[in-house]
Amino acid sequence: MAKPAREFTELRDPGSLQLFFGGDPTPLAEAQLEIHRPRLAQYEESRDQFGPQLSRAMRLVLESGIGHEREWARFWEGVLAEG
């Protein structure tokens, strides 16, 4: 815990891989949004409900999760908008 992590995060996302290798973007985006939108809502609800009670570290990690899920939702919404 005392030694800061210095490893790069490896991203292994099945949806991105399917898209990269030729998966149909529209149904893939729809399926991914069904995953990421509810998770984003869950994280935001947790922040709103428990935020003041959380330690600084816990709040920061929760905000990181919110940021990731917002980006995934933004990305897949863009894929869906391209048709």
PyMOL commands that set and color helices and strands:
alter all, ss='L'
color gray80, all
select helices_A, chain A and resi 14-20+25-53+56-82
alter helices_A, ss='H'
color red, helices_A
deselect
rebuild
show_as cartoon
